[in-house]
Amino acid sequence: MKVDVGAHVDGYIGDTASTVDLAGKNEELLSAAREAVENCLEISEVGTGLGELGRVAQETIEDKGFKPIQNLGGHTLEQYRQHAGTRIPCIETTTSKSIEKGKAYAVECFATDGAGKVVDGKSGNIYKYQGGNVRNRTARKILKQVKNNYRTLPFTTRWLNQSKARIKLAMSQMVKKGVMKDYGVLREKDGGMVSQHEHTFIVTEEGVEITTK
C-alpha cells in the first residue's frame, strides 16, 4: 500500500510518500525505492545535475534487481503548485538542469518488478483547478469552493458539499472544458508490483534541508 501525503502552509507544499507491505513479502522492492531516494538526497546540493539524480536512482533500483518507473519521477514545487514544471527523473537522462538555491524539490522514486512503465487506468476522484469559469449552477458552486479552499492544489470530490450525482455531472463538464484536470489511477504496464518513496527538500544558504523526512 502506497501512502502519498502532502501538506502546505500558505500554499508552500511538503510532499512525501512511502510504501508499506502488509503481507511482509516484498521488503526488497520497498527498500529499492527507499534507498534510491536516500542516495539521491545524499548527493543533493546546489549544482547537482538532475540527470545525475536519475542515474543514482536507476543504479540503486537496478542493483536490487528491479526496474525504475521511467515515466514517473520527482518534481519542483512552488506556492500553490505541487508540480511546478521541472521533472526530476527516476532514470539517467541528458537533461542539463541542476539543483538551484532557493527552490523546493521533491525527490520521488518508483521501483517495480514489471516493465518499468505506468499507463493511465480509470479516472479516480482527484482533481485540480486549471483555470476558467463555468455557467452550470452546481459547477459554479463547486468552483467557488475549490477556489476558496484549494486554489490550484489537488483535491478530492469527497470534500465537496454537493450531492454525489451533481458533483459527478459537474466535474465531468468541467474536465471536458479544461477547467478541471482529473487524475486517473495509474497502473504498471505489465501488472507489476510498484513501490514508491518520496521526500521534499529546499535549498537554502545553509545547504539542503529535508522538510518532510
Secondary structure, 3 states (H helix, E strand, C coil): CEEEEEEEECCEEEEEEEECCCCCCCHHHHHHHHHHHHHHHHHCCCCCEHHHHHHHHHHHHHHCCCEECCCCEEEEEECCECCCCCEEECCCCCCCCECCCCCEEEEEEEEECCCCCEEEEEEEEEEEECCCCCCCHHHHHHHHHHHHHCCCCCEEHHHCCCCHHHHHHHHHHHHHHCCEEEEEEEEECCCCCEEEEEEEEEEECCEEEECCC
